[in-house]
Amino acid sequence: MEQAQHHIRPLLEGCLRQDRACQRSLYLEFYSYSMSICLRYSDNRDDAAEILNDAFMKIFSNLKTFDFGKPFKPWLRKILVNTAINRYHQKQRQIQTEEIESLYNKSDTEKTLSGISYQEVVGLLQNLSPAYRTVFNLHVIEGYSHEEIGRILHISTGTSKSNLFKAKEQLKKMLNDFFEADYVRTR
């Protein structure tokens, strides 16, 4: 067992006993890692926090199914991604149509000519429609094939490919706008 796994095993065992202190410690131990995943799938930080909290409720409820012979982090990641996908499905049932024009309603944040921060990249991803953002994350970040994405999201392979293409095009435009605005400000 790897050192990191050895470190969290007592926390996991405490969580199995429903020890609140162990649950809190496990949550805090993986908060940053988990939030970074949830932010990529959400519209904003509040939505990401809801996904994260829902995922941890599932983790605490289903920890008895975790194989202690395997690393915890990939199991956690899978639950986080699946919870985000479930949230996506819930939103799709609530929202019939999405207006892409609302992409540019967010105010400008501090930008530098030398690069773009992780938070700024996440902010750009959050400007994508939920359908585009979810396909982009599943394909580019998580490594799912279009066929797998189609099965997960209940869409066709062609729709997955199209959503990825459109997500990339919108991200290119947003990045161009980002750096053009930065260039104008620094002149």
C-alpha positions as CSV (number, residue, x, y, z in Angstrom):
1,M,0.0,0.0,0.0
2,E,1.4,3.4,-0.9
3,Q,2.3,5.9,1.8
4,A,-0.6,8.3,1.0
5,Q,-3.1,5.4,1.2
6,H,-1.6,4.2,4.5
7,H,-2.1,7.8,5.8
8,I,-5.8,7.9,5.1
9,R,-6.7,4.3,6.0
10,P,-7.5,5.2,9.6
11,L,-9.7,8.0,8.4
12,L,-11.5,5.7,6.0
13,E,-12.0,3.1,8.8
14,G,-13.3,5.9,11.1
15,C,-15.8,6.9,8.3
16,L,-17.0,3.3,8.1
17,R,-17.8,3.6,11.8
18,Q,-19.6,7.0,11.0
19,D,-17.1,8.9,13.2
20,R,-17.9,12.5,12.4
21,A,-14.3,13.7,13.2
22,C,-12.9,11.2,10.7
23,Q,-15.5,12.2,8.1
24,R,-14.6,15.8,8.5
25,S,-10.8,15.1,8.3
26,L,-11.3,13.0,5.1
27,Y,-13.4,15.8,3.6
28,L,-10.7,18.4,4.5
29,E,-7.9,16.1,3.3
30,F,-9.4,15.9,-0.2
31,Y,-11.3,19.2,-0.4
32,S,-8.9,21.1,-2.8
33,Y,-8.5,18.1,-5.1
34,S,-12.2,17.5,-5.2
35,M,-13.2,21.1,-5.6
36,S,-10.8,21.4,-8.6
37,I,-12.7,18.6,-10.3
38,C,-16.1,19.9,-9.4
39,L,-15.3,23.5,-10.6
40,R,-14.6,22.2,-14.1
41,Y,-18.2,20.7,-14.3
42,S,-20.1,23.5,-12.7
43,D,-21.4,27.0,-13.5
44,N,-19.9,28.6,-10.4
45,R,-18.3,27.9,-7.1
46,D,-21.6,27.4,-5.3
47,D,-22.7,24.7,-7.8
48,A,-19.3,23.1,-7.4
49,A,-19.7,23.0,-3.7
50,E,-23.1,21.4,-4.0
51,I,-21.6,18.7,-6.3
52,L,-18.7,18.2,-3.9
53,N,-21.0,17.8,-0.9
54,D,-23.3,15.5,-2.7
55,A,-20.3,13.4,-3.7
56,F,-19.0,13.1,-0.2
57,M,-22.5,12.1,1.0
58,K,-22.3,9.2,-1.6
59,I,-18.7,8.4,-0.4
60,F,-19.7,8.2,3.2
61,S,-22.8,6.1,2.3
62,N,-21.0,3.7,0.0
63,L,-17.6,3.5,1.6
64,K,-18.3,-0.1,2.6
65,T,-18.0,-1.0,-1.2
66,F,-14.5,0.6,-1.4
67,D,-11.7,-2.0,-1.9
68,F,-9.1,-1.1,0.6
69,G,-6.5,-2.9,-1.6
70,K,-6.8,-0.2,-4.2
71,P,-6.0,3.6,-4.1
72,F,-8.7,5.8,-2.7
73,K,-8.1,8.9,-5.0
74,P,-9.3,7.2,-8.3
75,W,-12.4,5.9,-6.5
76,L,-13.1,9.4,-5.1
77,R,-12.5,11.0,-8.6
78,K,-15.0,8.6,-10.2
79,I,-17.7,9.5,-7.6
80,L,-17.0,13.2,-8.1
81,V,-17.3,12.9,-11.9
82,N,-20.4,10.7,-11.7
83,T,-22.0,13.1,-9.3
84,A,-21.2,16.0,-11.7
85,I,-22.7,14.1,-14.5
86,N,-25.9,13.3,-12.5
87,R,-26.2,17.1,-11.8
88,Y,-25.8,17.8,-15.5
89,H,-28.7,15.4,-16.2
90,Q,-30.8,17.1,-13.6
91,K,-30.2,20.5,-15.1
92,Q,-30.9,19.2,-18.6
93,R,-34.3,18.0,-17.4
94,Q,-35.0,21.5,-15.9
95,I,-33.7,23.6,-18.8
96,Q,-35.2,23.0,-22.3
97,T,-32.9,25.4,-24.2
98,E,-29.6,27.2,-23.5
99,E,-28.7,30.6,-24.9
100,I,-25.1,30.7,-25.9
101,E,-25.1,34.5,-26.2
102,S,-24.9,34.7,-22.4
103,L,-21.3,33.5,-22.6
104,Y,-19.8,37.0,-22.4
105,N,-21.9,38.4,-19.5
106,K,-19.2,37.8,-16.9
107,S,-17.1,40.8,-16.0
108,D,-13.4,41.0,-16.8
109,T,-11.0,39.8,-14.2
110,E,-7.4,40.6,-13.8
111,K,-5.4,39.3,-16.7
112,T,-1.8,39.2,-17.5
113,L,0.0,39.2,-20.9
114,S,2.4,36.5,-19.7
115,G,-0.2,33.8,-19.3
116,I,-3.5,32.7,-17.8
117,S,-4.1,31.2,-14.4
118,Y,-5.8,28.0,-13.5
119,Q,-8.7,30.0,-12.0
120,E,-9.1,31.9,-15.3
121,V,-9.1,28.7,-17.3
122,V,-11.8,27.3,-15.0
123,G,-13.7,30.6,-15.4
124,L,-13.6,30.2,-19.2
125,L,-14.8,26.6,-18.9
126,Q,-17.7,27.8,-16.7
127,N,-18.8,30.1,-19.5
128,L,-19.5,27.2,-21.8
129,S,-23.0,25.8,-21.9
130,P,-23.4,22.7,-19.6
131,A,-23.6,20.4,-22.6
132,Y,-20.4,21.7,-24.1
133,R,-18.5,21.9,-20.8
134,T,-19.5,18.4,-19.8
135,V,-18.4,16.8,-23.1
136,F,-15.2,18.8,-23.1
137,N,-14.3,17.7,-19.5
138,L,-15.2,14.1,-20.1
139,H,-13.2,13.8,-23.4
140,V,-10.3,16.2,-22.9
141,I,-9.7,15.9,-19.1
142,E,-11.1,12.5,-18.2
143,G,-10.2,10.7,-21.4
144,Y,-13.5,9.2,-22.3
145,S,-14.2,8.3,-25.9
146,H,-17.2,9.8,-27.8
147,E,-19.0,6.5,-27.6
148,E,-18.6,6.3,-23.9
149,I,-19.7,10.0,-23.5
150,G,-22.7,9.2,-25.6
151,R,-23.7,6.3,-23.3
152,I,-23.1,8.3,-20.1
153,L,-25.0,11.4,-21.3
154,H,-27.6,9.7,-23.3
155,I,-26.6,11.5,-26.5
156,S,-25.4,10.2,-29.9
157,T,-21.7,9.9,-30.7
158,G,-22.1,12.6,-33.3
159,T,-23.6,15.0,-30.8
160,S,-20.7,14.3,-28.5
161,K,-18.2,15.1,-31.3
162,S,-20.2,18.2,-32.3
163,N,-20.4,19.5,-28.7
164,L,-16.6,19.0,-28.3
165,F,-15.9,20.8,-31.6
166,K,-18.2,23.7,-30.6
167,A,-16.7,23.8,-27.1
168,K,-13.2,24.1,-28.5
169,E,-14.3,26.8,-31.0
170,Q,-15.9,28.8,-28.2
171,L,-12.8,28.4,-25.9
172,K,-10.5,29.5,-28.8
173,K,-12.7,32.7,-29.2
174,M,-12.7,33.3,-25.5
175,L,-9.0,32.9,-25.3
176,N,-8.4,35.2,-28.2
177,D,-10.7,37.8,-26.6
178,F,-8.9,37.3,-23.3
179,F,-5.5,37.9,-24.7
180,E,-6.6,40.7,-27.0
181,A,-8.2,42.6,-24.1
182,D,-5.0,42.0,-22.1
183,Y,-2.8,43.3,-25.0
184,V,-4.9,46.5,-25.3
185,R,-4.8,47.1,-21.5
186,T,-1.0,46.7,-21.4
187,R,-0.2,49.1,-24.3
